[in-house]
Amino acid sequence: MQEKASVTSIVIAGIGGQGVITISDILAEAVFSSGFDVKKSEIHGMSQRGGSVTSDIRFGEKVYSPSVPVGGADFLLVVSPDQLSRNQRLLKPDGLALSADRIDSAQLPNARSINLAVLGMLAPHLPAIAATTWEQAIRSVMPEKLHQTALPAFELGRACQ
């Protein structure tokens, strides 16, 4: 699914303050660093008040539009489980939804790092992105003081299958 000739479409959904934009930045950095063309768009809605936030990321050899059409997402990452039903229509019939409710939050180094765990769940499905590239992208986007919680949270999600 991640051959450069095809385009992979990912939607990340959550609510304001959950780090949806942060993990979309990490994902975009990781795919770009892996040699793909990448386009990204965001919808903040009423995010400052806990409203819905979505980010679309599309990557491949050549991507012309950042927006994922209805029924066009290969993957739907859901940081806030209540956003699954709201965004399910964006997923392809054979697409994969990955939700935060699959993570044992008691194992997280910090409860606020659930977004990184959800991103980690996606990593095994994108074999074209090396583990070192993921780590470099996290270190590049996240402040250094958060690396000690972000990296273990990502690995926890990666192990959650």
trRosetta pair geometry for C-beta under 8 A, 3 or more apart (Angstrom, degrees):
i j d omega theta_ij theta_ji phi_ij phi_ji
1 6 6.8 -97 -167 92 43 142
1 8 5.9 86 147 -99 93 110
1 74 6.1 138 -178 -160 134 147
1 125 7.6 -18 60 168 137 87
2 6 7.7 -128 -129 70 9 105
2 8 5.7 -9 -102 -43 67 144
2 126 5.5 109 -77 -146 149 67
2 127 6.5 -180 40 50 139 68
2 128 4.0 -146 127 0 133 126
2 129 7.7 -106 -168 -16 158 82
3 6 5.3 70 66 17 89 97
3 60 7.9 27 96 -143 54 90
3 128 7.8 171 -80 -69 27 141
4 35 7.3 -49 -96 115 128 102
4 36 6.4 -156 -118 -107 85 81
4 60 6.0 121 -168 -177 43 60
4 61 3.9 83 154 -70 88 88
5 60 7.0 -44 102 -178 14 109
5 61 5.4 15 -91 -10 32 135
6 60 5.5 -121 104 -128 35 129
6 61 7.9 80 24 2 25 95
7 58 5.6 11 178 -179 111 102
7 59 6.9 164 -151 85 67 25
7 60 3.7 -93 -95 -14 55 144
7 63 5.6 118 -125 -102 119 88
8 58 7.0 171 84 -151 47 54
8 59 5.6 -15 55 62 93 78
8 60 6.2 147 7 -64 68 89
8 74 5.2 -64 -156 27 75 151
8 75 7.7 19 174 6 101 105
8 126 7.5 125 149 -110 169 102
9 56 7.1 -19 -165 -166 90 95
9 57 7.6 157 -154 86 44 50
9 58 4.9 -9 -104 -104 73 90
9 68 4.4 129 -179 -116 123 109
9 72 5.3 -3 79 135 166 90
9 73 5.0 -117 115 -117 103 47
9 74 5.3 128 55 1 67 86
9 75 7.7 179 98 32 52 68
10 27 6.9 -110 87 168 151 154
10 56 7.3 149 82 -158 52 49
10 57 4.7 -14 63 63 103 95
10 58 7.4 -179 23 -78 67 44
10 68 7.5 -143 58 -69 21 146
10 73 6.4 83 -124 -154 20 96
10 74 6.5 -44 -72 59 64 88
10 75 4.6 -8 -117 67 86 103
10 76 7.7 176 -160 -82 58 29
10 77 6.7 24 -180 -6 104 105
10 122 7.3 50 -136 -144 140 145
11 54 6.0 -15 -171 -167 97 111
11 55 7.4 155 -156 79 50 45
11 56 5.6 -20 -102 -101 73 70
11 57 8.0 -179 -80 23 28 69
11 68 5.3 -116 -63 53 100 154
11 73 4.6 -55 -2 -108 107 146
11 75 7.4 -173 32 97 60 59
11 76 5.1 -9 66 -116 100 72
11 77 7.2 -170 95 29 49 69
11 87 6.1 -165 127 179 137 128
11 90 5.0 25 -10 123 164 147
11 91 7.6 -113 35 -70 125 69
12 20 5.3 160 127 -159 110 89
12 23 6.2 -176 -150 89 157 110
12 24 5.3 -148 35 -71 145 99
12 27 7.5 176 -44 5 137 151
12 54 6.7 153 80 -157 54 56
12 55 4.7 -7 55 56 105 94
12 56 8.0 -162 21 -73 72 26
12 57 7.2 36 -10 -1 106 108
12 77 4.5 -14 -113 67 74 110
12 79 7.0 40 179 -23 91 105
12 118 7.9 118 -141 121 100 128
13 20 7.0 -14 -160 -125 11 135
13 52 7.0 -22 -162 -162 93 96
13 53 7.3 155 -152 85 47 54
13 54 4.9 -12 -100 -103 76 88
13 76 6.8 -4 7 -174 114 92
13 77 7.1 164 23 85 65 57
13 78 5.3 -14 68 -112 98 68
13 79 6.9 -160 94 21 45 79
13 80 7.2 -94 126 46 78 84
13 83 4.1 -165 137 142 115 134
13 84 7.7 158 82 -76 135 37
13 86 7.1 179 -178 81 148 106
13 87 4.4 -141 -57 -22 162 162
14 18 4.0 -115 155 73 138 143
14 19 7.5 -6 80 59 163 54
14 20 4.2 -168 40 -66 114 114
14 52 7.8 152 92 -149 28 55
14 53 5.6 -20 72 62 73 97
14 78 7.0 142 -74 -168 70 47
14 79 3.3 -11 -87 58 128 115
14 80 4.5 114 -146 -2 67 95
14 83 5.9 -131 -96 4 25 158
14 115 7.1 -35 -60 -101 166 102
15 18 5.6 88 60 -14 62 123
15 47 7.3 164 177 -133 51 69
15 50 5.2 12 166 -173 124 62
15 51 6.5 178 -149 99 84 14
15 52 6.2 -56 -104 -95 65 36
15 53 6.3 114 -150 11 15 93
15 79 7.7 -134 19 89 60 105
15 80 4.8 36 -4 -26 95 162
15 82 7.9 17 -40 64 121 109
15 83 6.9 -165 -44 -54 78 124
16 44 7.4 59 -94 -170 101 81
16 45 7.8 -129 -51 76 105 92
16 46 7.3 -91 -28 113 137 53
16 47 3.2 141 -90 -177 109 65
16 48 5.8 -131 -168 -52 158 15
16 49 6.7 82 39 49 151 31
16 50 5.3 -116 50 -93 103 20
16 51 5.7 44 -17 45 115 58
16 53 5.6 121 -73 -35 56 122
17 47 7.5 165 -18 173 65 85
17 50 6.8 -30 17 -96 121 63
18 53 7.3 -176 42 47 100 127
18 79 4.6 141 143 128 136 138
18 80 6.0 -127 -65 -45 166 101
18 114 7.3 -52 -163 73 98 107
18 115 5.7 141 152 -67 79 115
19 22 4.1 -45 -164 38 85 124
19 23 5.9 77 137 -19 94 94
19 79 7.0 -176 66 -141 79 158
19 112 7.4 108 -24 169 131 83
19 115 3.7 -130 85 5 119 167
19 116 7.6 -33 124 -37 150 72
20 23 6.5 -63 -152 39 27 99
20 24 6.4 24 152 -17 64 110
20 53 4.5 166 47 108 149 118
20 54 7.1 -86 170 -110 147 19
20 55 5.6 163 151 -4 98 112
20 79 5.8 -135 -81 10 84 145
20 115 6.8 -132 -69 -129 38 128
21 24 5.6 -56 -146 38 33 112
21 25 6.4 39 152 -24 65 103
21 42 6.0 27 -106 -123 98 145
21 53 6.9 -74 -38 168 88 135
21 55 6.0 143 -100 -64 53 140
22 25 5.7 -55 -154 32 30 112
22 26 6.6 29 150 -17 64 104
22 115 6.4 79 71 122 111 151
22 141 6.5 137 -166 147 75 123
22 142 7.2 64 -173 -87 119 80
23 26 5.3 -46 -146 35 42 115
23 27 6.2 46 153 -21 68 102
23 77 7.5 -114 117 120 139 152
23 79 7.6 158 23 -73 145 128
23 115 4.8 -148 -35 161 129 106
23 116 6.6 -167 -94 -86 111 47
23 118 7.0 13 -153 77 173 100
23 119 4.4 -151 -156 -62 122 130
24 27 5.6 -49 -144 38 34 113
24 28 6.2 37 154 -19 65 106
24 40 6.0 131 160 -154 111 127
24 42 6.9 156 81 -86 162 103
24 55 3.6 -65 -77 125 158 155
24 57 5.7 -174 -153 -50 90 118
25 28 5.8 -54 -145 38 29 111
25 29 6.3 31 154 -20 63 107
25 40 8.0 95 -89 -180 47 169
25 141 4.9 145 115 -136 113 137
26 29 5.7 -56 -149 37 29 112
26 30 6.3 28 154 -20 65 108
26 116 8.0 39 29 -113 171 80
26 119 6.3 29 85 -160 132 162
26 134 7.9 47 165 -158 107 66
26 137 4.8 108 -164 139 71 108
26 138 5.6 31 -138 -87 128 57
26 140 8.0 145 -118 65 69 91
26 141 4.8 -122 -79 32 76 155
26 142 7.5 15 -82 -34 119 93
27 30 5.8 -56 -147 36 30 111
27 31 6.4 19 160 -11 66 106
27 57 5.4 -77 111 -73 127 178
27 119 6.5 -138 -62 -140 100 114
27 122 7.5 -5 -108 92 120 152
27 137 7.6 101 -65 155 15 151
28 31 6.3 -59 -144 40 28 102
28 32 6.1 28 158 -18 64 112
28 38 5.2 151 -149 143 77 143
28 40 4.9 -37 -89 -53 138 141
28 57 5.7 -137 -73 -128 83 122
28 59 7.9 171 -125 -64 58 123
29 32 5.9 -59 -143 40 26 111
29 33 6.1 25 159 -17 64 112
29 137 4.0 150 98 -138 112 100
29 140 5.7 -169 -179 80 155 135
29 141 5.9 -157 -2 -48 153 114
30 33 5.9 -58 -144 40 26 110
30 34 6.4 23 154 -18 61 111
30 129 5.1 45 157 -153 110 137
30 133 5.3 107 -149 137 81 99
30 134 5.5 23 -120 -98 136 53
30 136 7.9 135 -103 70 74 84
30 137 4.0 -62 -64 -38 82 161
31 34 5.5 -59 -149 38 34 113
31 36 4.6 -49 166 56 91 130
31 38 4.9 120 95 -81 118 132
31 57 7.4 142 15 166 147 123
31 59 4.3 -70 162 -113 148 171
31 126 7.7 -78 -88 -175 96 143
31 129 6.4 -65 -87 -82 58 124
32 36 6.5 -93 -91 65 31 75
32 38 5.0 -88 -67 17 85 132
32 59 7.9 -122 -60 -120 57 130
33 133 5.2 173 102 -153 122 107
33 136 6.7 -167 174 92 170 126
33 137 6.4 -148 13 -71 141 100
34 128 5.8 107 165 135 142 90
34 129 4.9 -89 -64 -103 152 72
34 130 7.2 162 -104 8 105 79
34 133 5.6 61 -68 -171 93 166
36 59 4.3 55 140 176 138 113
36 60 6.2 25 -157 -39 109 4
36 61 7.3 -80 -138 -74 71 28
36 128 7.6 83 -49 123 122 137
37 59 6.5 168 83 -149 49 66
37 60 6.4 -25 56 73 92 51
37 61 6.4 28 13 140 111 22
37 62 5.3 42 32 -112 158 33
37 63 4.9 -172 112 13 106 89
38 57 6.7 -13 -167 -168 104 91
38 58 7.2 158 -152 84 55 47
38 59 4.3 -15 -101 -97 79 102
38 63 6.6 41 -123 25 16 147
39 57 7.5 162 84 -152 48 46
39 58 5.1 -9 58 59 94 96
39 59 7.5 178 21 -76 60 56
39 63 4.6 -145 -1 117 111 129
39 64 7.8 -48 -26 80 156 13
39 65 6.6 174 103 120 161 21
39 66 3.6 -129 146 -89 107 78
40 55 6.5 -2 -171 -180 97 101
40 56 6.8 165 -152 87 48 59
40 57 5.1 -6 -105 -103 86 74
40 58 7.8 -173 -76 23 44 64
40 66 5.6 -33 59 -150 9 122
41 55 7.0 175 89 -154 43 58
41 56 4.8 4 54 51 90 103
41 66 4.0 125 -30 122 101 123
41 67 5.5 -15 32 -76 153 68
42 53 7.3 -11 -171 -172 97 89
42 54 7.2 170 -153 92 52 50
42 55 4.7 -16 -103 -105 79 83
42 56 7.7 -156 -72 21 36 68
43 52 7.7 0 109 117 104 95
43 53 6.9 175 90 -152 62 45
43 54 4.9 11 49 54 103 90
43 55 7.6 -163 23 -75 63 42
44 47 4.3 -82 -177 -1 82 130
44 48 8.0 34 162 -25 116 76
44 51 7.9 75 150 84 60 110
44 53 5.7 -4 -132 -117 46 91
45 51 4.4 -130 119 128 111 123
45 52 4.7 40 35 69 163 76
45 53 6.3 -135 32 -78 102 50
45 54 8.0 66 -16 7 115 82
46 49 4.8 -36 155 47 102 108
46 50 7.6 -10 114 62 94 47
46 51 3.0 101 71 -20 82 154
46 52 7.5 57 43 31 75 62
47 50 7.7 103 -163 -27 35 4
47 51 5.3 -89 -67 64 33 87
47 52 7.4 -76 -81 84 75 28
47 53 4.6 58 -104 -72 121 109
48 51 7.7 8 39 21 45 100
52 83 6.3 135 -126 -117 97 113
52 86 6.6 -123 -110 135 142 157
54 87 6.7 155 -103 -105 129 133
56 66 5.9 122 94 151 110 76
56 67 5.5 75 78 -131 165 38
56 68 4.4 -161 -140 -3 122 97
57 66 7.9 -30 -115 -161 30 84
58 63 4.8 152 115 -149 104 138
58 65 7.0 32 45 88 159 61
58 66 6.1 -173 25 -140 109 39
58 67 7.9 -13 -18 52 132 17
58 68 6.4 167 -64 -73 107 82
59 63 6.1 -73 -115 -44 27 142
60 63 5.5 123 40 -62 89 90
63 66 7.5 74 142 -84 122 50
68 72 5.0 -168 -177 87 77 107
68 73 5.0 48 173 -74 145 84
68 90 6.0 65 114 -172 119 112
69 72 4.0 77 60 -11 78 140
70 89 5.5 -23 -153 141 100 99
70 90 5.9 -88 -125 -103 48 53
71 89 7.0 -50 -54 168 69 64
71 90 7.1 -115 -33 -158 25 24
71 91 7.3 -14 -124 83 37 31
71 92 6.0 75 176 -103 60 49
71 93 7.4 10 -154 -32 96 73
72 90 7.0 -51 46 -174 66 68
72 92 6.4 27 -142 -67 14 89
73 76 5.3 77 123 -64 145 83
73 90 4.6 46 -6 137 128 91
73 91 4.9 -59 71 -101 107 46
73 92 6.2 -149 70 -14 46 77
73 95 5.4 70 100 -142 73 158
74 92 6.1 6 -94 11 42 127
74 95 5.3 -171 -160 -122 23 94
74 96 7.2 4 153 25 62 84
75 91 8.0 -20 -170 -121 8 94
75 95 6.3 -158 -69 -171 26 98
75 96 5.4 -17 -111 68 73 88
75 97 7.7 146 -164 -93 54 29
75 98 6.6 -4 -168 4 102 109
75 122 6.1 84 175 -126 156 109
75 125 6.7 133 -87 106 136 150
76 84 7.6 108 129 -132 129 69
76 87 5.9 161 -155 122 128 114
76 88 7.2 140 117 -107 177 42
76 90 6.3 126 -95 81 118 105
76 91 4.8 -66 -26 -77 128 109
76 95 6.5 75 -12 138 93 127
76 96 7.4 -165 28 97 71 43
76 97 4.5 -20 67 -110 108 76
76 98 7.2 169 84 25 54 63
77 98 5.3 -18 -111 69 66 101
77 99 8.0 163 -164 -84 42 37
77 118 5.2 114 -174 153 106 113
77 119 6.9 37 -153 -84 156 52
77 121 7.5 149 -124 69 99 110
77 122 6.0 -44 -82 -56 123 126
78 81 6.0 83 133 -104 123 39
78 83 5.3 -177 -147 78 99 97
78 84 4.8 5 -117 -76 166 80
78 87 7.0 176 -94 56 102 130
78 97 6.4 17 -10 -174 118 97
78 98 7.0 176 22 87 76 48
78 99 4.2 -13 66 -111 115 78
78 100 6.3 -112 106 -1 72 82
78 118 7.1 -138 69 -146 38 139
79 83 7.4 21 52 36 64 138
79 100 5.4 58 -159 -43 34 130
79 114 6.4 118 -160 113 85 102
79 115 5.1 0 -123 -102 130 78
79 118 5.3 -126 -94 7 68 164
80 83 4.8 80 78 -6 91 111
80 100 6.9 4 -76 25 19 138
81 84 5.8 -17 -169 -15 55 115
81 99 5.3 70 -107 -178 82 123
81 100 5.9 -116 -49 58 84 91
81 101 4.4 50 -85 -38 139 116
82 85 7.6 -44 -175 27 47 97
82 86 7.5 41 138 -8 64 116
83 86 5.1 -63 -155 46 53 119
83 87 5.7 23 157 0 85 117
84 87 6.6 -83 -147 50 21 89
84 88 6.0 46 159 -59 65 97
84 97 6.3 77 -141 -177 104 142
84 99 5.8 -14 -78 -97 126 132
85 88 5.7 -24 -136 -9 31 121
87 90 5.2 -31 -180 16 77 120
87 91 7.6 85 134 -28 77 93
88 91 5.8 -49 -167 17 48 117
88 97 7.1 -23 -113 -81 78 144
91 95 3.9 -150 -172 75 87 137
91 96 7.8 -159 -151 39 122 18
91 97 6.0 -49 -91 -62 155 95
92 95 3.8 120 47 -38 79 103
96 125 6.7 -146 65 -122 153 158
98 102 7.1 -80 -165 30 67 140
98 118 6.3 139 123 -164 104 79
98 121 4.4 168 -174 114 135 130
98 122 6.0 -160 40 -68 162 75
99 102 5.7 111 75 -8 72 97
99 118 7.4 -36 -169 -124 17 111
100 103 5.5 -48 -165 22 57 116
100 114 5.2 44 -143 169 126 119
100 117 7.1 89 -128 85 79 109
100 118 5.2 -49 -78 -73 79 117
102 121 6.9 88 81 -109 130 150
102 160 5.7 131 131 158 103 128
103 107 7.8 -127 174 55 81 103
103 108 7.1 50 154 -57 122 110
103 114 6.3 161 77 -142 152 86
103 117 4.6 76 -120 136 150 140
103 118 7.0 -88 -32 -65 136 66
103 121 7.6 -110 -66 -51 101 125
103 156 6.8 75 -147 128 105 111
103 157 6.2 -33 -98 -95 119 79
103 160 5.9 -69 -98 -81 66 171
104 107 4.7 56 95 5 103 111
104 108 7.9 -174 100 -24 58 78
104 156 7.9 -114 55 179 82 121
104 160 7.9 -176 5 -102 81 124
105 108 5.3 -30 -159 3 53 120
105 111 6.0 41 -178 -125 113 83
105 114 6.4 -19 -112 -92 101 112
107 156 5.7 162 116 -139 115 137
108 111 5.8 113 87 -92 136 37
108 113 5.5 174 -171 67 116 100
108 114 6.4 -47 -97 -74 159 66
108 117 6.3 -80 -99 -46 109 140
108 149 7.9 48 169 -170 83 97
108 153 5.5 34 -141 -110 90 98
108 156 6.5 -144 -93 58 62 167
109 113 6.3 14 59 32 84 150
109 148 7.1 -137 149 133 156 73
109 149 4.2 -153 95 -130 121 78
109 152 4.9 80 -25 76 129 132
109 153 6.1 -105 27 -53 95 88
110 113 4.7 88 70 -8 89 108
110 149 4.2 6 8 -157 119 147
110 153 7.3 -61 47 -60 78 130
111 114 6.6 -4 177 -34 53 103
112 115 7.9 -18 160 8 57 98
112 149 7.9 44 70 135 88 146
113 116 4.8 -32 -178 30 86 116
113 117 6.5 93 127 -22 80 93
113 146 7.9 164 -93 -174 109 102
113 149 4.9 -150 -55 146 147 103
113 150 5.9 -155 -134 -97 120 47
113 152 8.0 52 129 75 158 79
113 153 3.6 -136 140 -67 123 164
114 117 5.4 -54 -152 35 41 115
114 118 6.5 44 151 -21 70 101
114 153 7.3 -110 -76 -165 19 129
115 118 5.8 -53 -152 33 33 111
115 119 6.6 33 150 -16 65 104
116 119 5.5 -51 -148 38 36 113
116 120 6.3 44 149 -25 65 103
116 138 7.2 64 -134 -126 118 123
116 149 8.0 140 33 126 151 74
116 150 5.0 180 -93 -154 162 69
116 151 7.9 -72 170 -56 146 15
116 153 4.0 82 84 101 117 117
116 154 4.6 -71 166 -63 101 75
116 157 6.8 -164 125 -2 57 136
117 120 5.3 -49 -149 33 33 118
117 121 6.9 43 149 -26 61 95
117 153 4.7 -87 -54 174 83 85
117 154 6.8 -133 -85 -87 38 25
117 156 5.1 -35 -119 84 105 104
117 157 3.5 155 -173 -58 52 108
117 160 7.2 47 178 8 98 141
118 121 5.7 -44 -158 22 36 115
118 122 7.4 37 146 -18 60 99
118 157 5.9 -108 -31 -128 12 144
119 122 5.7 -52 -163 28 41 114
119 123 7.1 59 143 -40 66 93
119 154 6.3 -38 84 -121 101 88
119 157 6.4 92 63 93 49 161
120 123 5.5 -31 -155 1 42 121
120 153 6.9 -168 -16 128 137 59
120 154 4.1 154 -73 -170 113 50
120 155 6.2 -112 -139 -35 144 11
120 156 6.4 97 83 65 161 53
120 157 2.6 123 69 73 108 107
120 158 4.1 -85 179 -38 99 70
120 159 7.8 -11 148 10 125 61
120 160 7.4 84 105 27 106 101
121 124 7.8 -55 -178 23 36 98
121 157 4.4 -86 -36 176 71 97
121 158 7.0 -141 -74 -80 29 29
121 160 5.6 -46 -96 75 97 106
121 161 7.7 157 -143 -84 79 59
122 125 5.6 -75 -169 43 52 111
122 126 6.3 24 148 -6 86 114
122 157 7.9 1 11 143 63 124
123 126 6.2 -76 -148 45 33 97
123 129 7.0 -104 -144 84 75 117
123 131 7.7 68 177 -104 133 67
123 134 5.8 14 -120 -96 127 153
123 154 7.5 74 -32 178 143 95
123 157 7.5 107 10 106 109 100
123 158 5.0 -28 57 -108 132 98
124 127 7.5 13 -174 -71 43 75
124 158 6.3 125 -36 -158 96 75
124 161 6.7 -24 46 -86 159 123
126 129 4.8 16 125 18 111 112
129 133 5.2 -122 -172 82 78 131
129 134 6.1 90 142 -56 113 88
130 133 4.5 99 60 0 81 104
130 134 7.3 -142 98 -5 47 81
131 134 5.7 -49 -154 31 36 113
131 135 6.6 34 151 -16 66 105
132 135 5.6 -53 -149 38 35 112
132 136 6.2 37 153 -20 67 106
133 136 5.7 -52 -144 37 32 112
133 137 6.3 34 154 -21 64 105
134 137 5.8 -58 -151 35 29 111
134 138 6.5 28 153 -18 65 105
134 154 6.8 165 153 170 120 142
135 138 5.8 -54 -149 35 32 110
135 139 6.3 28 155 -14 66 109
135 151 6.6 37 -129 -123 89 110
136 139 5.8 -58 -146 42 30 110
136 140 6.0 33 154 -24 65 110
137 140 5.6 -55 -144 36 29 114
137 141 6.2 11 164 -7 65 111
138 141 6.4 -66 -142 44 25 97
138 142 5.5 -5 174 7 67 122
138 147 7.2 116 130 -122 103 77
138 150 5.4 170 -178 135 120 125
138 151 6.2 137 115 -83 152 73
138 154 6.2 -81 -84 -44 152 156
139 142 6.7 -58 -114 51 19 92
139 144 7.8 33 -155 -102 78 66
139 147 6.1 32 -108 -109 77 121
142 146 4.7 -110 172 81 114 118
142 147 6.2 145 101 -73 123 64
142 150 4.9 -32 -137 -48 175 171
143 146 5.2 82 66 8 80 105
144 147 5.7 -27 -159 -10 45 117
145 148 7.7 -46 176 16 39 103
146 149 5.8 -65 -166 49 64 98
146 150 5.0 62 139 -29 92 115
147 150 5.6 -59 -125 42 29 109
147 151 5.7 24 180 -17 69 111
148 151 7.2 -36 -122 31 14 103
148 152 7.5 3 166 0 45 111
149 152 6.5 -66 -152 44 32 102
149 153 6.1 32 156 -22 68 115
150 153 5.8 -64 -150 38 27 112
150 154 6.3 30 155 -22 65 107
151 154 5.7 -51 -148 32 31 114
151 155 6.5 28 155 -15 64 106
152 155 5.6 -56 -147 40 35 112
152 156 6.3 43 152 -26 67 101
153 156 5.5 -48 -149 30 33 115
153 157 6.7 31 153 -15 63 103
154 157 5.9 -59 -157 38 30 109
154 158 6.3 35 147 -24 66 107
155 158 5.2 -48 -143 33 36 117
155 159 6.4 32 157 -16 65 105
156 159 6.0 -61 -153 38 28 107
156 160 6.6 32 149 -29 63 109
157 160 5.4 -55 -148 26 36 116
